[in-house]
C-alpha cells in the first residue's frame, strides 16, 4: 500500500502544472508586449524571451512555438521586414541555447548563455545586413559590424535585463510556490 501526499494527487499535480503554464504565458506575453512600447533601438526582450522559452518549457515544440509566436505577433504590429527569416533563425538559436540550459541552470551558465545569445544575434543579423546592403568586401564587412556596435550594446543590455527579470520572476515563483516547479528531468545513462 502506498500513501500519496495530497500534493502528489493527479488533480493537484494538474492544477500546479496549469499554474506553471499560466505563469510562463504571463511572463512571455509581458515580455512580448514590451516590444510594443517605446524603447532604445535593440533594447528588447526577444533574446531573453527565446532563452527563457527554451529553458522553461518541457516540451521541445512549446519551447520553440510559444516564443516564436509571441515574436511573430509583435512583428505583425511593429511591421515585417526583409531580415525576418534571419532574425527568427537567430531567435531559434537562442531557444536552442535555452534548451541546453535546462539541465544546467546556474547563474554563471545563464550569464554566459545570455552573452552568447547576444553575440550570435549580432554576428548573424549583421552578416545578413552586410550581404544585403554593404559592398561584399572586407572593408564593407568591417563597416557593417562597426556601424552595428551601438546596437550590440543595447542588445546585450536588453538581454541581460530581461533575462534577469524573467528568470528571476520564475525563480521567485518557484521558491514561493514549490509545487509549480517542473518535475526533475530524468537523466538516462
mmCIF file of the C-alpha atoms, coordinates in Angstrom:
data_MODEL
# 
_entry.id   MODEL 
# 
loop_
_atom_site.group_PDB 
_atom_site.id 
_atom_site.type_symbol 
_atom_site.label_atom_id 
_atom_site.label_alt_id 
_atom_site.label_comp_id 
_atom_site.label_asym_id 
_atom_site.label_entity_id 
_atom_site.label_seq_id 
_atom_site.pdbx_PDB_ins_code 
_atom_site.Cartn_x 
_atom_site.Cartn_y 
_atom_site.Cartn_z 
_atom_site.occupancy 
_atom_site.B_iso_or_equiv 
_atom_site.pdbx_formal_charge 
_atom_site.auth_seq_id 
_atom_site.auth_comp_id 
_atom_site.auth_asym_id 
_atom_site.auth_atom_id 
_atom_site.pdbx_PDB_model_num 
ATOM 1   C CA . UNK A 1 1   ? 0.000  0.000  0.000   1.00 0.00 ? 1   UNK A CA 1 
ATOM 2   C CA . UNK A 1 2   ? 1.363  3.420  -0.927  1.00 0.00 ? 2   UNK A CA 1 
ATOM 3   C CA . UNK A 1 3   ? 0.302  6.636  0.664   1.00 0.00 ? 3   UNK A CA 1 
ATOM 4   C CA . UNK A 1 4   ? 0.188  9.632  -1.592  1.00 0.00 ? 4   UNK A CA 1 
ATOM 5   C CA . UNK A 1 5   ? 0.877  13.063 -0.304  1.00 0.00 ? 5   UNK A CA 1 
ATOM 6   C CA . UNK A 1 6   ? -2.023 15.383 -1.246  1.00 0.00 ? 6   UNK A CA 1 
ATOM 7   C CA . UNK A 1 7   ? 0.289  17.361 -3.497  1.00 0.00 ? 7   UNK A CA 1 
ATOM 8   C CA . UNK A 1 8   ? 1.046  14.181 -5.455  1.00 0.00 ? 8   UNK A CA 1 
ATOM 9   C CA . UNK A 1 9   ? -2.595 13.512 -6.259  1.00 0.00 ? 9   UNK A CA 1 
ATOM 10  C CA . UNK A 1 10  ? -3.173 13.672 -10.032 1.00 0.00 ? 10  UNK A CA 1 
ATOM 11  C CA . UNK A 1 11  ? -5.697 16.524 -9.891  1.00 0.00 ? 11  UNK A CA 1 
ATOM 12  C CA . UNK A 1 12  ? -3.457 18.604 -7.639  1.00 0.00 ? 12  UNK A CA 1 
ATOM 13  C CA . UNK A 1 13  ? -0.457 17.986 -9.925  1.00 0.00 ? 13  UNK A CA 1 
ATOM 14  C CA . UNK A 1 14  ? -2.542 19.043 -12.910 1.00 0.00 ? 14  UNK A CA 1 
ATOM 15  C CA . UNK A 1 15  ? -3.560 22.272 -11.142 1.00 0.00 ? 15  UNK A CA 1 
ATOM 16  C CA . UNK A 1 16  ? 0.055  23.121 -10.410 1.00 0.00 ? 16  UNK A CA 1 
ATOM 17  C CA . UNK A 1 17  ? 1.075  22.188 -13.948 1.00 0.00 ? 17  UNK A CA 1 
ATOM 18  C CA . UNK A 1 18  ? -1.616 24.542 -15.231 1.00 0.00 ? 18  UNK A CA 1 
ATOM 19  C CA . UNK A 1 19  ? -0.416 27.248 -12.816 1.00 0.00 ? 19  UNK A CA 1 
ATOM 20  C CA . UNK A 1 20  ? 3.117  26.860 -14.192 1.00 0.00 ? 20  UNK A CA 1 
ATOM 21  C CA . UNK A 1 21  ? 1.901  27.126 -17.777 1.00 0.00 ? 21  UNK A CA 1 
ATOM 22  C CA . UNK A 1 22  ? -0.122 30.236 -16.932 1.00 0.00 ? 22  UNK A CA 1 
ATOM 23  C CA . UNK A 1 23  ? 2.881  31.821 -15.210 1.00 0.00 ? 23  UNK A CA 1 
ATOM 24  C CA . UNK A 1 24  ? 5.090  31.072 -18.237 1.00 0.00 ? 24  UNK A CA 1 
ATOM 25  C CA . UNK A 1 25  ? 2.459  32.503 -20.569 1.00 0.00 ? 25  UNK A CA 1 
ATOM 26  C CA . UNK A 1 26  ? 2.162  35.689 -18.494 1.00 0.00 ? 26  UNK A CA 1 
ATOM 27  C CA . UNK A 1 27  ? 5.931  36.199 -18.431 1.00 0.00 ? 27  UNK A CA 1 
ATOM 28  C CA . UNK A 1 28  ? 6.231  35.603 -22.177 1.00 0.00 ? 28  UNK A CA 1 
ATOM 29  C CA . UNK A 1 29  ? 3.213  37.772 -23.049 1.00 0.00 ? 29  UNK A CA 1 
ATOM 30  C CA . UNK A 1 30  ? 4.566  40.533 -20.824 1.00 0.00 ? 30  UNK A CA 1 
ATOM 31  C CA . UNK A 1 31  ? 7.992  40.393 -22.430 1.00 0.00 ? 31  UNK A CA 1 
ATOM 32  C CA . UNK A 1 32  ? 6.492  40.286 -25.924 1.00 0.00 ? 32  UNK A CA 1 
ATOM 33  C CA . UNK A 1 33  ? 4.256  43.244 -25.054 1.00 0.00 ? 33  UNK A CA 1 
ATOM 34  C CA . UNK A 1 34  ? 7.269  45.310 -24.001 1.00 0.00 ? 34  UNK A CA 1 
ATOM 35  C CA . UNK A 1 35  ? 8.417  45.324 -27.632 1.00 0.00 ? 35  UNK A CA 1 
ATOM 36  C CA . UNK A 1 36  ? 5.385  47.480 -28.404 1.00 0.00 ? 36  UNK A CA 1 
ATOM 37  C CA . UNK A 1 37  ? 6.277  50.318 -26.045 1.00 0.00 ? 37  UNK A CA 1 
ATOM 38  C CA . UNK A 1 38  ? 8.905  52.943 -26.926 1.00 0.00 ? 38  UNK A CA 1 
ATOM 39  C CA . UNK A 1 39  ? 12.435 51.716 -26.196 1.00 0.00 ? 39  UNK A CA 1 
ATOM 40  C CA . UNK A 1 40  ? 16.006 52.377 -27.292 1.00 0.00 ? 40  UNK A CA 1 
ATOM 41  C CA . UNK A 1 41  ? 16.968 50.551 -30.512 1.00 0.00 ? 41  UNK A CA 1 
ATOM 42  C CA . UNK A 1 42  ? 17.568 46.825 -29.866 1.00 0.00 ? 42  UNK A CA 1 
ATOM 43  C CA . UNK A 1 43  ? 16.835 47.141 -26.139 1.00 0.00 ? 43  UNK A CA 1 
ATOM 44  C CA . UNK A 1 44  ? 14.171 44.461 -26.361 1.00 0.00 ? 44  UNK A CA 1 
ATOM 45  C CA . UNK A 1 45  ? 13.324 41.213 -24.593 1.00 0.00 ? 45  UNK A CA 1 
ATOM 46  C CA . UNK A 1 46  ? 13.452 38.976 -27.685 1.00 0.00 ? 46  UNK A CA 1 
ATOM 47  C CA . UNK A 1 47  ? 16.770 37.282 -26.904 1.00 0.00 ? 47  UNK A CA 1 
ATOM 48  C CA . UNK A 1 48  ? 15.733 36.757 -23.292 1.00 0.00 ? 48  UNK A CA 1 
ATOM 49  C CA . UNK A 1 49  ? 12.332 35.533 -24.407 1.00 0.00 ? 49  UNK A CA 1 
ATOM 50  C CA . UNK A 1 50  ? 13.902 32.844 -26.582 1.00 0.00 ? 50  UNK A CA 1 
ATOM 51  C CA . UNK A 1 51  ? 16.376 31.741 -23.923 1.00 0.00 ? 51  UNK A CA 1 
ATOM 52  C CA . UNK A 1 52  ? 13.612 31.664 -21.309 1.00 0.00 ? 52  UNK A CA 1 
ATOM 53  C CA . UNK A 1 53  ? 11.228 29.697 -23.528 1.00 0.00 ? 53  UNK A CA 1 
ATOM 54  C CA . UNK A 1 54  ? 13.910 27.145 -24.338 1.00 0.00 ? 54  UNK A CA 1 
ATOM 55  C CA . UNK A 1 55  ? 14.833 26.720 -20.693 1.00 0.00 ? 55  UNK A CA 1 
ATOM 56  C CA . UNK A 1 56  ? 11.386 26.694 -19.108 1.00 0.00 ? 56  UNK A CA 1 
ATOM 57  C CA . UNK A 1 57  ? 9.133  24.726 -21.437 1.00 0.00 ? 57  UNK A CA 1 
ATOM 58  C CA . UNK A 1 58  ? 9.483  20.993 -21.006 1.00 0.00 ? 58  UNK A CA 1 
ATOM 59  C CA . UNK A 1 59  ? 8.280  20.115 -24.489 1.00 0.00 ? 59  UNK A CA 1 
ATOM 60  C CA . UNK A 1 60  ? 10.526 20.977 -27.421 1.00 0.00 ? 60  UNK A CA 1 
ATOM 61  C CA . UNK A 1 61  ? 7.573  22.054 -29.560 1.00 0.00 ? 61  UNK A CA 1 
ATOM 62  C CA . UNK A 1 62  ? 6.307  24.519 -26.925 1.00 0.00 ? 62  UNK A CA 1 
ATOM 63  C CA . UNK A 1 63  ? 9.835  25.787 -26.274 1.00 0.00 ? 63  UNK A CA 1 
ATOM 64  C CA . UNK A 1 64  ? 10.075 26.929 -29.891 1.00 0.00 ? 64  UNK A CA 1 
ATOM 65  C CA . UNK A 1 65  ? 6.455  27.638 -30.756 1.00 0.00 ? 65  UNK A CA 1 
ATOM 66  C CA . UNK A 1 66  ? 5.421  29.838 -27.817 1.00 0.00 ? 66  UNK A CA 1 
ATOM 67  C CA . UNK A 1 67  ? 8.303  32.366 -28.002 1.00 0.00 ? 67  UNK A CA 1 
ATOM 68  C CA . UNK A 1 68  ? 8.304  32.397 -31.827 1.00 0.00 ? 68  UNK A CA 1 
ATOM 69  C CA . UNK A 1 69  ? 4.557  33.020 -31.857 1.00 0.00 ? 69  UNK A CA 1 
ATOM 70  C CA . UNK A 1 70  ? 4.981  35.876 -29.373 1.00 0.00 ? 70  UNK A CA 1 
ATOM 71  C CA . UNK A 1 71  ? 7.704  37.364 -31.583 1.00 0.00 ? 71  UNK A CA 1 
ATOM 72  C CA . UNK A 1 72  ? 5.571  36.967 -34.714 1.00 0.00 ? 72  UNK A CA 1 
ATOM 73  C CA . UNK A 1 73  ? 2.515  38.602 -33.125 1.00 0.00 ? 73  UNK A CA 1 
ATOM 74  C CA . UNK A 1 74  ? 4.664  41.562 -32.116 1.00 0.00 ? 74  UNK A CA 1 
ATOM 75  C CA . UNK A 1 75  ? 6.110  41.767 -35.625 1.00 0.00 ? 75  UNK A CA 1 
ATOM 76  C CA . UNK A 1 76  ? 2.598  41.893 -37.082 1.00 0.00 ? 76  UNK A CA 1 
ATOM 77  C CA . UNK A 1 77  ? 2.058  45.079 -35.059 1.00 0.00 ? 77  UNK A CA 1 
ATOM 78  C CA . UNK A 1 78  ? 5.545  46.577 -35.489 1.00 0.00 ? 78  UNK A CA 1 
ATOM 79  C CA . UNK A 1 79  ? 5.927  45.536 -39.113 1.00 0.00 ? 79  UNK A CA 1 
ATOM 80  C CA . UNK A 1 80  ? 7.645  42.841 -41.108 1.00 0.00 ? 80  UNK A CA 1 
ATOM 81  C CA . UNK A 1 81  ? 10.958 43.377 -42.894 1.00 0.00 ? 81  UNK A CA 1 
ATOM 82  C CA . UNK A 1 82  ? 13.383 41.598 -45.167 1.00 0.00 ? 82  UNK A CA 1 
ATOM 83  C CA . UNK A 1 83  ? 15.549 40.311 -42.304 1.00 0.00 ? 83  UNK A CA 1 
ATOM 84  C CA . UNK A 1 84  ? 12.679 38.460 -40.587 1.00 0.00 ? 84  UNK A CA 1 
ATOM 85  C CA . UNK A 1 85  ? 13.943 34.978 -41.612 1.00 0.00 ? 85  UNK A CA 1 
ATOM 86  C CA . UNK A 1 86  ? 17.425 35.771 -40.281 1.00 0.00 ? 86  UNK A CA 1 
ATOM 87  C CA . UNK A 1 87  ? 16.094 37.279 -37.053 1.00 0.00 ? 87  UNK A CA 1 
ATOM 88  C CA . UNK A 1 88  ? 13.846 34.259 -36.489 1.00 0.00 ? 88  UNK A CA 1 
ATOM 89  C CA . UNK A 1 89  ? 16.720 31.877 -37.214 1.00 0.00 ? 89  UNK A CA 1 
ATOM 90  C CA . UNK A 1 90  ? 18.866 33.683 -34.673 1.00 0.00 ? 90  UNK A CA 1 
ATOM 91  C CA . UNK A 1 91  ? 15.948 33.670 -32.248 1.00 0.00 ? 91  UNK A CA 1 
ATOM 92  C CA . UNK A 1 92  ? 15.651 29.892 -32.722 1.00 0.00 ? 92  UNK A CA 1 
ATOM 93  C CA . UNK A 1 93  ? 19.372 29.540 -31.906 1.00 0.00 ? 93  UNK A CA 1 
ATOM 94  C CA . UNK A 1 94  ? 18.661 31.289 -28.592 1.00 0.00 ? 94  UNK A CA 1 
ATOM 95  C CA . UNK A 1 95  ? 15.884 28.764 -27.932 1.00 0.00 ? 95  UNK A CA 1 
ATOM 96  C CA . UNK A 1 96  ? 18.454 26.005 -28.542 1.00 0.00 ? 96  UNK A CA 1 
ATOM 97  C CA . UNK A 1 97  ? 20.762 27.673 -26.002 1.00 0.00 ? 97  UNK A CA 1 
ATOM 98  C CA . UNK A 1 98  ? 17.835 27.716 -23.582 1.00 0.00 ? 98  UNK A CA 1 
ATOM 99  C CA . UNK A 1 99  ? 17.178 24.012 -24.189 1.00 0.00 ? 99  UNK A CA 1 
ATOM 100 C CA . UNK A 1 100 ? 20.818 23.318 -23.309 1.00 0.00 ? 100 UNK A CA 1 
ATOM 101 C CA . UNK A 1 101 ? 20.387 25.439 -20.181 1.00 0.00 ? 101 UNK A CA 1 
ATOM 102 C CA . UNK A 1 102 ? 17.515 23.266 -18.898 1.00 0.00 ? 102 UNK A CA 1 
ATOM 103 C CA . UNK A 1 103 ? 19.820 20.845 -17.070 1.00 0.00 ? 103 UNK A CA 1 
ATOM 104 C CA . UNK A 1 104 ? 22.475 23.428 -16.218 1.00 0.00 ? 104 UNK A CA 1 
ATOM 105 C CA . UNK A 1 105 ? 20.520 26.322 -14.743 1.00 0.00 ? 105 UNK A CA 1 
ATOM 106 C CA . UNK A 1 106 ? 23.149 28.159 -12.735 1.00 0.00 ? 106 UNK A CA 1 
ATOM 107 C CA . UNK A 1 107 ? 23.774 31.899 -12.555 1.00 0.00 ? 107 UNK A CA 1 
ATOM 108 C CA . UNK A 1 108 ? 27.159 31.718 -14.297 1.00 0.00 ? 108 UNK A CA 1 
ATOM 109 C CA . UNK A 1 109 ? 25.816 29.463 -17.049 1.00 0.00 ? 109 UNK A CA 1 
ATOM 110 C CA . UNK A 1 110 ? 22.812 31.740 -17.520 1.00 0.00 ? 110 UNK A CA 1 
ATOM 111 C CA . UNK A 1 111 ? 25.068 34.795 -17.779 1.00 0.00 ? 111 UNK A CA 1 
ATOM 112 C CA . UNK A 1 112 ? 27.375 33.082 -20.287 1.00 0.00 ? 112 UNK A CA 1 
ATOM 113 C CA . UNK A 1 113 ? 24.484 31.884 -22.450 1.00 0.00 ? 113 UNK A CA 1 
ATOM 114 C CA . UNK A 1 114 ? 22.863 35.324 -22.340 1.00 0.00 ? 114 UNK A CA 1 
ATOM 115 C CA . UNK A 1 115 ? 26.127 36.806 -23.602 1.00 0.00 ? 115 UNK A CA 1 
ATOM 116 C CA . UNK A 1 116 ? 26.497 34.051 -26.217 1.00 0.00 ? 116 UNK A CA 1 
ATOM 117 C CA . UNK A 1 117 ? 22.941 34.667 -27.417 1.00 0.00 ? 117 UNK A CA 1 
ATOM 118 C CA . UNK A 1 118 ? 23.583 38.396 -27.779 1.00 0.00 ? 118 UNK A CA 1 
ATOM 119 C CA . UNK A 1 119 ? 26.829 37.771 -29.657 1.00 0.00 ? 119 UNK A CA 1 
ATOM 120 C CA . UNK A 1 120 ? 25.325 35.232 -32.048 1.00 0.00 ? 120 UNK A CA 1 
ATOM 121 C CA . UNK A 1 121 ? 22.405 37.608 -32.760 1.00 0.00 ? 121 UNK A CA 1 
ATOM 122 C CA . UNK A 1 122 ? 24.877 40.404 -33.505 1.00 0.00 ? 122 UNK A CA 1 
ATOM 123 C CA . UNK A 1 123 ? 27.058 38.225 -35.731 1.00 0.00 ? 123 UNK A CA 1 
ATOM 124 C CA . UNK A 1 124 ? 24.218 36.521 -37.626 1.00 0.00 ? 124 UNK A CA 1 
ATOM 125 C CA . UNK A 1 125 ? 21.944 39.501 -38.238 1.00 0.00 ? 125 UNK A CA 1 
ATOM 126 C CA . UNK A 1 126 ? 24.728 41.881 -39.149 1.00 0.00 ? 126 UNK A CA 1 
ATOM 127 C CA . UNK A 1 127 ? 26.238 39.368 -41.539 1.00 0.00 ? 127 UNK A CA 1 
ATOM 128 C CA . UNK A 1 128 ? 22.852 39.345 -43.275 1.00 0.00 ? 128 UNK A CA 1 
ATOM 129 C CA . UNK A 1 129 ? 22.888 43.163 -43.335 1.00 0.00 ? 129 UNK A CA 1 
ATOM 130 C CA . UNK A 1 130 ? 26.329 43.052 -44.952 1.00 0.00 ? 130 UNK A CA 1 
ATOM 131 C CA . UNK A 1 131 ? 25.106 40.585 -47.594 1.00 0.00 ? 131 UNK A CA 1 
ATOM 132 C CA . UNK A 1 132 ? 22.091 42.748 -48.417 1.00 0.00 ? 132 UNK A CA 1 
ATOM 133 C CA . UNK A 1 133 ? 23.318 46.331 -48.121 1.00 0.00 ? 133 UNK A CA 1 
ATOM 134 C CA . UNK A 1 134 ? 27.093 46.637 -47.949 1.00 0.00 ? 134 UNK A CA 1 
ATOM 135 C CA . UNK A 1 135 ? 29.849 46.114 -50.507 1.00 0.00 ? 135 UNK A CA 1 
ATOM 136 C CA . UNK A 1 136 ? 30.978 42.493 -50.484 1.00 0.00 ? 136 UNK A CA 1 
ATOM 137 C CA . UNK A 1 137 ? 34.493 43.309 -49.401 1.00 0.00 ? 137 UNK A CA 1 
ATOM 138 C CA . UNK A 1 138 ? 36.400 43.016 -46.141 1.00 0.00 ? 138 UNK A CA 1 
ATOM 139 C CA . UNK A 1 139 ? 36.079 46.796 -45.764 1.00 0.00 ? 139 UNK A CA 1 
ATOM 140 C CA . UNK A 1 140 ? 32.306 46.516 -46.298 1.00 0.00 ? 140 UNK A CA 1 
ATOM 141 C CA . UNK A 1 141 ? 32.060 43.734 -43.717 1.00 0.00 ? 141 UNK A CA 1 
ATOM 142 C CA . UNK A 1 142 ? 34.055 45.743 -41.178 1.00 0.00 ? 142 UNK A CA 1 
ATOM 143 C CA . UNK A 1 143 ? 31.984 48.858 -41.868 1.00 0.00 ? 143 UNK A CA 1 
ATOM 144 C CA . UNK A 1 144 ? 28.802 46.886 -41.305 1.00 0.00 ? 144 UNK A CA 1 
ATOM 145 C CA . UNK A 1 145 ? 29.909 45.480 -37.955 1.00 0.00 ? 145 UNK A CA 1 
ATOM 146 C CA . UNK A 1 146 ? 31.372 48.798 -36.761 1.00 0.00 ? 146 UNK A CA 1 
ATOM 147 C CA . UNK A 1 147 ? 28.093 50.567 -37.604 1.00 0.00 ? 147 UNK A CA 1 
ATOM 148 C CA . UNK A 1 148 ? 26.227 47.938 -35.557 1.00 0.00 ? 148 UNK A CA 1 
ATOM 149 C CA . UNK A 1 149 ? 28.283 48.248 -32.343 1.00 0.00 ? 149 UNK A CA 1 
ATOM 150 C CA . UNK A 1 150 ? 25.873 50.732 -30.665 1.00 0.00 ? 150 UNK A CA 1 
ATOM 151 C CA . UNK A 1 151 ? 23.013 48.335 -31.390 1.00 0.00 ? 151 UNK A CA 1 
ATOM 152 C CA . UNK A 1 152 ? 25.010 45.462 -29.905 1.00 0.00 ? 152 UNK A CA 1 
ATOM 153 C CA . UNK A 1 153 ? 25.437 47.369 -26.659 1.00 0.00 ? 153 UNK A CA 1 
ATOM 154 C CA . UNK A 1 154 ? 21.670 47.776 -26.411 1.00 0.00 ? 154 UNK A CA 1 
ATOM 155 C CA . UNK A 1 155 ? 21.061 44.142 -27.368 1.00 0.00 ? 155 UNK A CA 1 
ATOM 156 C CA . UNK A 1 156 ? 23.444 42.937 -24.672 1.00 0.00 ? 156 UNK A CA 1 
ATOM 157 C CA . UNK A 1 157 ? 21.980 45.241 -22.041 1.00 0.00 ? 157 UNK A CA 1 
ATOM 158 C CA . UNK A 1 158 ? 18.396 44.384 -23.012 1.00 0.00 ? 158 UNK A CA 1 
ATOM 159 C CA . UNK A 1 159 ? 19.101 40.653 -22.971 1.00 0.00 ? 159 UNK A CA 1 
ATOM 160 C CA . UNK A 1 160 ? 20.795 40.923 -19.565 1.00 0.00 ? 160 UNK A CA 1 
ATOM 161 C CA . UNK A 1 161 ? 17.985 42.975 -18.009 1.00 0.00 ? 161 UNK A CA 1 
ATOM 162 C CA . UNK A 1 162 ? 15.161 40.862 -19.395 1.00 0.00 ? 162 UNK A CA 1 
ATOM 163 C CA . UNK A 1 163 ? 16.886 37.540 -18.619 1.00 0.00 ? 163 UNK A CA 1 
ATOM 164 C CA . UNK A 1 164 ? 17.316 38.737 -15.038 1.00 0.00 ? 164 UNK A CA 1 
ATOM 165 C CA . UNK A 1 165 ? 13.663 39.773 -14.807 1.00 0.00 ? 165 UNK A CA 1 
ATOM 166 C CA . UNK A 1 166 ? 12.176 36.676 -16.453 1.00 0.00 ? 166 UNK A CA 1 
ATOM 167 C CA . UNK A 1 167 ? 14.372 34.044 -14.818 1.00 0.00 ? 167 UNK A CA 1 
ATOM 168 C CA . UNK A 1 168 ? 14.279 35.963 -11.544 1.00 0.00 ? 168 UNK A CA 1 
ATOM 169 C CA . UNK A 1 169 ? 10.474 36.080 -11.555 1.00 0.00 ? 169 UNK A CA 1 
ATOM 170 C CA . UNK A 1 170 ? 10.320 32.370 -12.314 1.00 0.00 ? 170 UNK A CA 1 
ATOM 171 C CA . UNK A 1 171 ? 12.832 31.525 -9.576  1.00 0.00 ? 171 UNK A CA 1 
ATOM 172 C CA . UNK A 1 172 ? 10.897 33.676 -7.096  1.00 0.00 ? 172 UNK A CA 1 
ATOM 173 C CA . UNK A 1 173 ? 7.600  31.983 -8.012  1.00 0.00 ? 173 UNK A CA 1 
ATOM 174 C CA . UNK A 1 174 ? 9.143  28.512 -7.768  1.00 0.00 ? 174 UNK A CA 1 
ATOM 175 C CA . UNK A 1 175 ? 10.662 29.337 -4.371  1.00 0.00 ? 175 UNK A CA 1 
ATOM 176 C CA . UNK A 1 176 ? 7.395  30.790 -3.090  1.00 0.00 ? 176 UNK A CA 1 
ATOM 177 C CA . UNK A 1 177 ? 5.227  28.015 -4.566  1.00 0.00 ? 177 UNK A CA 1 
ATOM 178 C CA . UNK A 1 178 ? 7.434  24.903 -4.840  1.00 0.00 ? 178 UNK A CA 1 
ATOM 179 C CA . UNK A 1 179 ? 4.610  22.855 -6.341  1.00 0.00 ? 179 UNK A CA 1 
ATOM 180 C CA . UNK A 1 180 ? 4.852  24.792 -9.632  1.00 0.00 ? 180 UNK A CA 1 
ATOM 181 C CA . UNK A 1 181 ? 8.432  23.672 -10.138 1.00 0.00 ? 181 UNK A CA 1 
ATOM 182 C CA . UNK A 1 182 ? 8.924  21.437 -13.092 1.00 0.00 ? 182 UNK A CA 1 
ATOM 183 C CA . UNK A 1 183 ? 9.444  17.822 -12.143 1.00 0.00 ? 183 UNK A CA 1 
ATOM 184 C CA . UNK A 1 184 ? 13.101 16.796 -12.478 1.00 0.00 ? 184 UNK A CA 1 
ATOM 185 C CA . UNK A 1 185 ? 14.167 15.726 -15.924 1.00 0.00 ? 185 UNK A CA 1 
ATOM 186 C CA . UNK A 1 186 ? 15.153 12.054 -15.912 1.00 0.00 ? 186 UNK A CA 1 
ATOM 187 C CA . UNK A 1 187 ? 18.769 11.590 -16.932 1.00 0.00 ? 187 UNK A CA 1 
ATOM 188 C CA . UNK A 1 188 ? 19.424 8.449  -18.908 1.00 0.00 ? 188 UNK A CA 1 
ATOM 189 C CA . UNK A 1 189 ? 22.784 6.755  -18.605 1.00 0.00 ? 189 UNK A CA 1 
# 
